[in-house]
């Protein structure tokens, strides 16, 4: 009886243990599944957070570069970034292109590489030379990371179906192949490199001013071919955007902003107000909308850089 009892007991134990083992294995599988789901959720949330961070950085660059002002036909009631703004130049009339994510009329079919090529190399999606009315001469100095962030933000905006307008250029400027000569003279491709002899703040300010905000495009005079006169950088342009004079912002006391402090410059970039309690004109007001979106640290860095520019004395002339 003891033996039988022993067998029965063993069988009973096996009978009792088997479901326990099944439950343990089932619990382990469930735990692994839960861990896998949690890990996938973590990856999804991390990717979403990374995407949101990139879009936030891209939006800041977008505002600082003042993309809306040039790529929106505000006077004609056009949608933001759908192009059509009329730009009159000595070489003819340009109309800004549609840069919304529309696949037919905008840049919706552009890859990030094509977008980077436009900013870095001054080439469109078909590999044709872009006219320097688009400031790729400044945007080429942007970092790959910032270009990627800007691209991501533009792709997040609503597409607008608005065909681009043909340029009305004087002869022979409609021949794009002639731009090879202009590029040889005035275009230097490549991102801006830090200056080892300067502070990190100064480098940051130069990067923002030279590459992103592209201050020189308005505040440096141009020669008869439309190239920037680098030897007179920031000394003002009597024939600025839409014929509005861009002032001398070098450190000259008489004709520039030599009497301004770093804080004065930073305040103007935030509020549009000058030290003498005046406000900037409409062209600069558009720029201030962008620089106001930057934080105090970046605006101060730009001011530090601008304040360091060598003084250039220019003749005071009325706006043309």
Secondary structure by P-SEA (a helix, b strand, c coil): caaaaaaaaaaaaaaaaaaaaaaaaaaaaaaaaaaaaaaaaaaaaaaaaaaaaaaaaaaaaaaaaccccccccccccccccccbbbbbccccbbbbcccccccccccccccaaaaaaaaacccccccccccccccccccccccaaaaaaaaaaaaaccccbbbbbbbbccccccccccaaaaaacccccccccccccccaaaaaaaaaaccccccccccbbbcccccccccccccccccccccccccccccccccccccccaaaaaaaaccccccccccccaaaaaaaaaaaaccaaaaaaaaaaaaaccbbbbcccccc
